[in-house]
Amino acid sequence: MIKLKTKLPGPKNRAMMAERKKHVPRGVAHWLPPVFVAKAHGAIVEDVDGNHLMDWTCGFAVVNLGHTPEPVVRAIQKQAERILHPGFFVTPYEPYLELAERLCNATPGDFPKKAMFATSGAEAVENAVKICRAATGRPAIVCFSHAYHGRTYMAMTLTDKAKPFKRGFAPFCPEVYRAPFPYPYRWPGGGEEGADPDVVAEECFRHFEDLVVTSITPEKVAGVIIEPVLGEGGYVPAPKKFLKKLQAFCRKHGIVFAADEIQTGFGRTGALFACEPLEAEPDMMILSKGLASGMPISCVVGRAEIMDVPDVDCLGGGTYGGNPVACASALAVLDMLEDGTLLRQAREFGKTLEKKLRYFKDNYPVIGNVRGLGAMWGIEFVEDRTTKEPDDEACEEMLTGCYKRGLVILPAGTYDNLVRLVPPITIEPKQFEQGFEIAETVLKSIQKSRK
C-alpha cells in the first residue's frame, strides 16, 4: 500500500534530479516529478527517500505481471549463472530457439511461422518493414493517424505525433503513407459520445481504400501496420469490423498485414494478444514490452514464407538481439500466462476498471470519454463535452495531484489530454481501491476548480 514518509519529491529525489540535469540530456524523457526508484515489487515502488508509491504505469505497459515477479526473477538468475551473452549470430543457444517456437505457436493464425528477436520495439518495427518490402518487392508502407511505433528513423516516420517525437528530426523516410485510424469519439459527425463504431469502421475503411487505390496503387504497397489498440495515440481499440476489412483487403492484394502489439501484448488486454478479442489474424506481429517483464527483448513473428525471404545476414536485432537472459525471462512470462488464470484475472480486473471509469465519466463533466480493452484504459479530458476541446491542463493536474498522493500514472494521446491507466494485472484489490480513492479525490478538486 502507499506509505509516504516525506513530502513528494523528497530530498534525495530532488538531489538526484539535480544530478540528472547535469549529466543526462534533456531530450531523454522524464514525464513526471522525481520518482527515483530504489526497489519495487508488485504494484509498489519504493523511492530513494523510502516512500512507497503505487505504480499504475507498469513502465509503459512492460511489467504487466507486476514488478519483480518471482518466477521471472528466478529464471533470470538461473540463466545469468549459465551464460550472459554469447551472441546468437556467433554461438547460438537453446533459449532463443525455445522462445521462437513458443511464440510461433502462441500467436494467432493456423499457418507455419518463424520468429526473430531484437532488443527494442523500434528495432522490431524496422525489421518488420524490411521483411515486408523484401517479401513483396514493393516500396510503400501504410500506417495510421495517432500511431506510435518508436523513435528510430523508420519507426519515427510511422509515428504520427510530431511533438515531442519528431520535431526537429526531418527529413523522414520515404514511401510511408498515412490513413485515418477509426477513433469513434473524435470522428466527424459524432455527438458527445462519439460516432457509432460500425459507421466509423465503414467510413474509415473507405478513406484507407481510396488512399491505397488512388494515391499509391495496391501493387506498390508492401505492408500495412496498425496498432489494434492505439497506445501513445490515446488507448483507442480499433473496431473489429475495421480490422476484418483491412485484413481482407491485404489478403486480396498480396499486402502484408502487420499488427504492432508492442504495448498491447502479454495479458494487458485480457488475452495474450489484443488481436484475439478483436478477431484479427495478422500475417506478422511485432512484440516487445510485456514479453519479458522488464528485460530488453522484442520480436517479429510471422508467416514462414514471408519471414524467410530476406537473404542470410539481412535481418538482425543488433549485437544483443535475443539475449539468453532476456529469452529466459520471456519464457518465464509465457509460463505464468499459459494456464489462462492471469488472463482471466486481467479480464475481470478490466471489468472493474471499466465500471469505475464509467462512474467517473458520469459524475465529472471534465471527462469527455473513457475507453479501453481488458486492463488497458484511458481517460480523455475535455474543456466542454459538446465541443470536445482537449483539456491538457486537467490532464496535467490529474498526473500531478495523483503523484503528490503517491499514485504514479502517465499521460498519452495526440492532444496531451489523456491519462492512461495500466496497473499490473496482478494488483491486489485493496491497492486498486486505494488508487481509485486517490484518483477520485483529485478529480473532485479538478472539477471544483472549473465551476
C-alpha positions as CSV (number, residue, x, y, z in Angstrom):
1,M,0.0,0.0,0.0
2,I,1.0,3.6,-0.4
3,K,3.1,5.0,2.5
4,L,4.6,8.4,2.3
5,K,7.5,9.3,4.7
6,T,8.3,12.7,3.1
7,K,6.5,15.3,1.1
8,L,7.0,14.4,-2.6
9,P,9.5,14.8,-4.0
10,G,11.7,14.0,-1.0
11,P,15.3,15.4,-0.5
12,K,17.2,12.5,-2.1
13,N,14.9,12.6,-5.1
14,R,15.5,16.3,-5.5
15,A,19.2,15.8,-5.3
16,M,19.2,13.1,-7.9
17,M,17.1,15.2,-10.2
18,A,19.8,17.9,-10.0
19,E,22.4,15.3,-10.9
20,R,20.2,14.1,-13.8
21,K,20.1,17.6,-15.2
22,K,23.8,17.8,-15.0
23,H,24.7,14.6,-16.8
24,V,21.7,13.4,-18.9
25,P,20.4,15.3,-22.0
26,R,17.0,17.0,-21.6
27,G,15.9,15.1,-24.7
28,V,15.8,11.9,-22.6
29,A,12.2,12.0,-21.4
30,H,11.2,12.3,-17.8
31,W,7.4,12.6,-17.7
32,L,6.8,13.0,-14.0
33,P,8.2,14.9,-11.0
34,P,11.1,13.0,-9.4
35,V,10.5,9.3,-8.6
36,F,13.9,7.7,-8.4
37,V,13.2,4.1,-7.5
38,A,15.3,2.1,-5.1
39,K,13.3,-1.1,-5.3
40,A,9.9,-2.4,-6.5
41,H,7.6,-5.4,-6.2
42,G,4.1,-6.0,-7.5
43,A,2.3,-2.6,-7.8
44,I,4.5,-0.8,-5.3
45,V,7.7,1.1,-5.9
46,E,9.9,2.4,-3.1
47,D,11.7,5.6,-3.9
48,V,15.2,6.7,-2.6
49,D,13.5,8.6,0.2
50,G,11.8,5.5,1.5
51,N,8.3,6.5,0.2
52,H,6.1,3.6,-1.1
53,L,4.2,4.7,-4.2
54,M,1.7,2.8,-6.3
55,D,2.7,2.3,-9.9
56,W,-0.2,2.3,-12.4
57,T,2.2,2.7,-15.4
58,C,4.0,-0.7,-15.4
59,G,6.9,1.1,-17.1
60,F,4.9,1.9,-20.2
61,A,2.9,-1.5,-20.0
62,V,6.1,-3.5,-19.6
63,V,5.8,-5.2,-16.2
64,N,2.2,-6.4,-16.7
65,L,2.7,-9.1,-14.1
66,G,4.0,-6.5,-11.6
67,H,7.5,-5.6,-10.6
68,T,9.9,-8.4,-9.9
69,P,7.6,-11.4,-10.2
70,E,9.3,-14.3,-8.5
71,P,9.2,-16.8,-11.4
72,V,10.8,-14.3,-13.7
73,V,13.5,-13.2,-11.2
74,R,14.4,-16.9,-10.7
75,A,14.6,-17.6,-14.4
76,I,16.9,-14.5,-14.9
77,Q,19.1,-15.6,-12.0
78,K,19.4,-19.2,-13.3
79,Q,20.2,-18.2,-16.8
80,A,22.7,-15.5,-15.7
81,E,24.6,-18.1,-13.9
82,R,25.0,-20.2,-17.0
83,I,25.7,-17.7,-19.8
84,L,25.2,-13.9,-20.2
85,H,26.0,-13.1,-23.8
86,P,27.5,-15.4,-26.4
87,G,25.8,-13.6,-29.3
88,F,23.3,-15.6,-31.3
89,F,25.0,-14.8,-34.6
90,V,28.2,-16.3,-33.3
91,T,27.4,-19.2,-31.0
92,P,23.6,-19.9,-30.8
93,Y,21.8,-21.2,-27.7
94,E,18.7,-23.0,-26.8
95,P,16.6,-20.3,-25.1
96,Y,16.4,-18.4,-28.4
97,L,15.0,-21.4,-30.2
98,E,12.6,-22.3,-27.4
99,L,11.2,-18.8,-27.3
100,A,10.8,-18.7,-31.0
101,E,8.9,-21.9,-31.0
102,R,6.6,-20.8,-28.2
103,L,5.7,-17.5,-29.9
104,C,5.2,-19.1,-33.2
105,N,2.6,-21.5,-31.6
106,A,1.0,-18.8,-29.4
107,T,0.4,-16.0,-31.9
108,P,-2.9,-16.0,-33.9
109,G,-3.0,-17.8,-37.3
110,D,-3.0,-21.5,-38.1
111,F,-0.1,-21.4,-40.5
112,P,3.7,-22.0,-40.3
113,K,5.5,-19.2,-38.7
114,K,9.0,-18.1,-37.9
115,A,10.3,-15.6,-35.3
116,M,13.4,-13.4,-34.9
117,F,14.4,-11.3,-31.9
118,A,15.8,-7.8,-31.4
119,T,16.3,-5.6,-28.4
120,S,13.7,-2.9,-28.6
121,G,10.3,-2.4,-30.1
122,A,11.6,0.2,-32.6
123,E,14.2,-2.3,-33.8
124,A,11.5,-4.9,-34.3
125,V,9.4,-2.3,-36.3
126,E,12.5,-1.6,-38.5
127,N,13.0,-5.3,-39.2
128,A,9.3,-5.8,-39.9
129,V,9.3,-3.1,-42.6
130,K,12.4,-4.7,-44.2
131,I,10.7,-8.0,-44.3
132,C,7.5,-6.6,-45.8
133,R,9.5,-4.9,-48.6
134,A,11.7,-7.9,-49.3
135,A,8.8,-10.3,-49.3
136,T,6.7,-8.3,-51.7
137,G,9.3,-6.4,-53.8
138,R,7.2,-3.3,-53.2
139,P,8.2,0.0,-51.5
140,A,5.2,1.5,-49.8
141,I,4.1,1.1,-46.2
142,V,0.7,2.3,-44.9
143,C,0.3,3.4,-41.3
144,F,-2.4,5.3,-39.4
145,S,-3.1,8.6,-37.7
146,H,-2.4,8.8,-34.0
147,A,0.1,5.9,-34.4
148,Y,3.2,5.4,-32.3
149,H,5.8,2.9,-33.5
150,G,9.1,4.1,-32.0
151,R,11.9,6.5,-32.2
152,T,14.4,5.1,-34.8
153,Y,14.0,6.7,-38.2
154,M,11.6,4.4,-39.9
155,A,9.6,3.9,-36.7
156,M,9.6,7.6,-36.1
157,T,8.3,8.2,-39.6
158,L,5.5,5.7,-39.0
159,T,4.7,7.6,-35.8
160,D,2.1,10.3,-36.3
161,K,2.6,12.9,-33.5
162,A,5.2,15.5,-34.3
163,K,5.8,16.9,-30.8
164,P,7.7,15.6,-28.9
165,F,8.6,12.6,-31.1
166,K,9.5,14.0,-34.5
167,R,10.1,17.8,-34.2
168,G,13.5,18.8,-35.4
169,F,14.4,15.5,-36.9
170,A,13.3,15.8,-40.5
171,P,13.7,14.6,-43.3
172,F,11.9,11.3,-42.7
173,C,11.9,8.0,-44.6
174,P,10.2,7.9,-48.0
175,E,7.3,5.8,-49.2
176,V,5.3,6.0,-46.0
177,Y,1.6,6.9,-46.3
178,R,-0.9,7.6,-43.5
179,A,-4.6,6.7,-43.4
180,P,-7.1,7.7,-40.7
181,F,-7.4,5.5,-37.6
182,P,-11.0,4.7,-36.5
183,Y,-11.3,7.0,-33.5
184,P,-15.1,7.0,-32.8
185,Y,-15.0,9.7,-30.1
186,R,-13.4,12.3,-32.4
187,W,-14.8,11.0,-35.7
188,P,-16.6,13.9,-37.7
189,G,-20.3,13.9,-37.1
190,G,-20.3,12.1,-33.8
191,G,-22.2,13.6,-30.8
192,E,-21.0,13.9,-27.2
193,E,-20.5,10.1,-27.0
194,G,-18.8,9.9,-30.4
195,A,-19.8,8.2,-33.6
196,D,-21.1,4.6,-33.9
197,P,-18.0,2.4,-34.2
198,D,-19.5,0.4,-37.1
199,V,-20.2,3.6,-39.0
200,V,-16.7,4.8,-38.3
201,A,-15.3,1.4,-39.4
202,E,-17.0,1.7,-42.8
203,E,-16.1,5.4,-43.4
204,C,-12.5,4.9,-42.2
205,F,-12.0,1.9,-44.4
206,R,-13.3,3.9,-47.4
207,H,-10.6,6.5,-46.7
208,F,-8.0,3.8,-46.5
209,E,-9.1,2.1,-49.7
210,D,-9.2,5.4,-51.5
211,L,-5.7,6.2,-50.3
212,V,-4.3,2.9,-51.4
213,V,-6.2,2.5,-54.7
214,T,-6.0,6.2,-55.9
215,S,-2.8,7.7,-54.4
216,I,-0.5,4.7,-54.2
217,T,-2.0,1.7,-56.1
218,P,-2.1,-1.7,-54.3
219,E,0.7,-3.3,-56.3
220,K,3.1,-0.8,-54.8
221,V,2.1,-1.4,-51.1
222,A,4.4,-3.8,-49.2
223,G,2.7,-3.7,-45.8
224,V,0.0,-2.2,-43.6
225,I,1.0,-1.7,-40.0
226,I,-1.6,-0.9,-37.3
227,E,-1.9,-1.0,-33.5
228,P,-5.0,-3.0,-32.6
229,V,-5.4,-0.6,-29.7
230,L,-3.7,2.8,-30.0
231,G,-1.0,3.2,-27.4
232,E,0.6,6.6,-27.1
233,G,-2.1,7.9,-29.5
234,G,-4.9,7.5,-27.0
235,Y,-5.8,4.0,-26.0
236,V,-8.5,3.6,-28.7
237,P,-9.4,0.0,-29.7
238,A,-9.8,-0.5,-33.4
239,P,-13.4,-1.7,-34.2
240,K,-13.4,-5.4,-35.1
241,K,-15.2,-4.6,-38.4
242,F,-12.4,-2.3,-39.5
243,L,-9.6,-4.8,-38.8
244,K,-11.6,-7.5,-40.7
245,K,-11.9,-5.3,-43.7
246,L,-8.3,-4.2,-43.5
247,Q,-7.2,-7.9,-43.3
248,A,-9.4,-8.9,-46.2
249,F,-8.1,-6.1,-48.4
250,C,-4.5,-7.0,-47.7
251,R,-5.1,-10.7,-48.4
252,K,-6.7,-9.8,-51.7
253,H,-3.8,-7.6,-52.9
254,G,-0.9,-9.6,-51.5
255,I,0.0,-6.9,-48.9
256,V,1.5,-7.9,-45.6
257,F,-0.9,-7.2,-42.7
258,A,1.2,-6.4,-39.7
259,A,0.0,-5.8,-36.1
260,D,2.1,-3.7,-33.7
261,E,1.3,-5.3,-30.3
262,I,4.3,-3.9,-28.5
263,Q,2.1,-2.2,-25.9
264,T,-1.0,-4.5,-26.0
265,G,0.6,-7.9,-25.8
266,F,1.0,-10.4,-22.9
267,G,-2.1,-10.1,-20.9
268,R,-2.6,-6.3,-21.0
269,T,-6.0,-6.6,-22.9
270,G,-7.2,-9.7,-21.1
271,A,-5.8,-12.0,-23.7
272,L,-2.3,-13.0,-24.7
273,F,-2.7,-10.6,-27.7
274,A,-5.2,-7.9,-28.5
275,C,-5.8,-9.4,-31.9
276,E,-7.6,-12.3,-30.2
277,P,-10.6,-10.5,-28.8
278,L,-10.6,-8.2,-31.8
279,E,-10.7,-11.2,-34.1
280,A,-7.8,-10.3,-36.3
281,E,-5.2,-12.7,-37.8
282,P,-2.2,-10.8,-38.9
283,D,0.5,-12.1,-41.3
284,M,3.0,-10.6,-39.0
285,M,3.2,-9.4,-35.4
286,I,5.6,-7.0,-33.7
287,L,6.1,-7.7,-29.9
288,S,8.1,-6.3,-27.1
289,K,7.4,-4.6,-23.7
290,G,5.4,-7.2,-21.7
291,L,7.2,-10.0,-23.5
292,A,9.9,-10.3,-20.9
293,S,8.6,-8.3,-17.9
294,G,11.4,-5.7,-17.9
295,M,14.2,-7.4,-19.8
296,P,15.1,-5.8,-23.2
297,I,13.8,-8.0,-26.0
298,S,11.5,-7.7,-29.0
299,C,10.2,-10.0,-31.6
300,V,8.9,-10.1,-35.2
301,V,6.9,-13.3,-35.8
302,G,5.1,-14.0,-39.0
303,R,4.3,-16.3,-41.8
304,A,7.3,-18.5,-42.6
305,E,7.2,-17.8,-46.3
306,I,7.4,-14.1,-45.6
307,M,10.0,-14.2,-42.9
308,D,12.3,-16.4,-44.9
309,V,12.5,-14.1,-48.0
310,P,15.3,-11.8,-46.8
311,D,18.8,-13.3,-47.5
312,V,21.2,-14.6,-45.0
313,D,22.5,-11.8,-42.6
314,C,19.9,-9.3,-43.9
315,L,18.0,-9.2,-40.6
316,G,19.1,-8.8,-37.0
317,G,18.4,-7.3,-33.6
318,G,21.8,-5.9,-33.2
319,T,24.6,-7.4,-31.0
320,Y,22.2,-8.1,-28.1
321,G,19.2,-9.4,-30.1
322,G,17.6,-12.4,-28.4
323,N,20.0,-12.2,-25.4
324,P,19.7,-15.5,-23.5
325,V,18.8,-13.9,-20.1
326,A,16.1,-11.9,-21.8
327,C,14.8,-15.0,-23.6
328,A,14.7,-16.9,-20.2
329,S,12.7,-14.0,-18.7
330,A,10.3,-14.1,-21.7
331,L,9.9,-17.9,-21.3
332,A,9.0,-17.4,-17.6
333,V,6.4,-14.8,-18.6
334,L,4.8,-17.3,-21.0
335,D,4.8,-20.0,-18.3
336,M,3.0,-17.6,-15.9
337,L,0.3,-16.8,-18.5
338,E,0.0,-20.3,-20.0
339,D,-2.8,-21.8,-17.9
340,G,-5.0,-18.7,-18.5
341,T,-5.6,-17.9,-14.8
342,L,-3.8,-14.5,-15.0
343,L,-5.6,-13.7,-18.3
344,R,-9.0,-14.4,-16.7
345,Q,-7.9,-12.2,-13.8
346,A,-7.0,-9.4,-16.2
347,R,-10.4,-9.6,-17.9
348,E,-12.2,-9.4,-14.5
349,F,-9.9,-6.6,-13.4
350,G,-10.7,-4.8,-16.7
351,K,-14.4,-5.0,-16.0
352,T,-13.9,-3.4,-12.6
353,L,-11.7,-0.8,-14.1
354,E,-14.3,0.0,-16.8
355,K,-17.0,0.2,-14.2
356,K,-15.0,2.7,-12.1
357,L,-14.1,4.9,-15.1
358,R,-17.6,5.0,-16.4
359,Y,-18.7,6.1,-12.9
360,F,-16.1,8.9,-13.1
361,K,-17.4,10.0,-16.5
362,D,-21.0,10.1,-15.3
363,N,-20.1,12.2,-12.4
364,Y,-17.3,14.5,-13.6
365,P,-18.0,16.6,-16.7
366,V,-14.3,17.4,-17.2
367,I,-14.1,13.8,-18.5
368,G,-15.3,13.5,-22.1
369,N,-14.6,9.9,-22.8
370,V,-13.3,6.7,-21.3
371,R,-12.3,3.7,-23.4
372,G,-10.1,0.7,-23.5
373,L,-9.8,-3.1,-23.7
374,G,-9.2,-5.5,-20.9
375,A,-6.9,-3.9,-18.4
376,M,-5.8,-1.0,-20.7
377,W,-7.9,2.1,-20.2
378,G,-7.7,5.8,-20.8
379,I,-9.5,8.9,-19.5
380,E,-9.8,11.8,-22.0
381,F,-10.2,15.2,-20.5
382,V,-12.1,18.0,-22.3
383,E,-13.0,21.6,-21.6
384,D,-16.5,21.1,-23.0
385,R,-18.3,17.9,-23.8
386,T,-20.1,19.4,-26.8
387,T,-17.0,21.0,-28.5
388,K,-14.7,18.3,-27.2
389,E,-11.9,20.9,-26.9
390,P,-9.0,18.9,-25.3
391,D,-8.1,19.9,-21.7
392,D,-4.4,19.2,-21.4
393,E,-4.3,21.3,-18.2
394,A,-6.8,18.9,-16.5
395,C,-4.6,16.0,-17.5
396,E,-1.6,17.6,-16.0
397,E,-3.5,18.4,-12.8
398,M,-4.5,14.8,-12.6
399,L,-1.0,13.5,-13.1
400,T,0.5,15.9,-10.5
401,G,-2.3,15.5,-8.0
402,C,-2.1,11.7,-8.0
403,Y,1.7,11.8,-7.8
404,K,1.6,14.1,-4.7
405,R,-0.6,11.5,-3.0
406,G,1.6,8.5,-4.1
407,L,-0.2,7.2,-7.2
408,V,2.0,7.2,-10.3
409,I,0.2,7.5,-13.6
410,L,1.1,8.6,-17.1
411,P,-0.3,10.8,-19.9
412,A,-1.0,9.7,-23.5
413,G,-2.9,10.9,-26.5
414,T,-2.3,13.0,-29.6
415,Y,-3.7,16.1,-27.8
416,D,-1.9,15.6,-24.5
417,N,-5.3,15.3,-22.7
418,L,-5.4,11.6,-21.9
419,V,-4.5,9.8,-18.7
420,R,-3.6,6.1,-19.3
421,L,-4.3,3.5,-16.6
422,V,-2.3,0.3,-16.9
423,P,-1.8,-1.1,-13.4
424,P,-0.3,-4.6,-13.1
425,I,-2.9,-7.3,-13.9
426,T,-1.8,-8.9,-10.6
427,I,-2.7,-5.8,-8.5
428,E,-4.3,-6.6,-5.1
429,P,-8.0,-5.4,-4.6
430,K,-7.0,-3.2,-1.6
431,Q,-4.4,-1.5,-3.7
432,F,-6.8,-1.0,-6.6
433,E,-9.3,0.7,-4.2
434,Q,-6.7,2.9,-2.6
435,G,-5.6,4.1,-6.1
436,F,-9.1,4.9,-7.2
437,E,-9.8,6.8,-3.9
438,I,-6.8,9.0,-4.7
439,A,-7.9,9.4,-8.3
440,E,-11.4,10.5,-7.3
441,T,-10.1,12.9,-4.7
442,V,-8.0,14.6,-7.4
443,L,-10.9,14.6,-9.9
444,K,-13.2,16.3,-7.4
445,S,-10.6,19.0,-7.0
446,I,-10.2,19.5,-10.8
447,Q,-13.9,19.6,-11.3
448,K,-14.4,22.1,-8.5
449,S,-11.8,24.4,-9.9
450,R,-13.8,24.6,-13.2
451,K,-17.1,25.7,-11.7
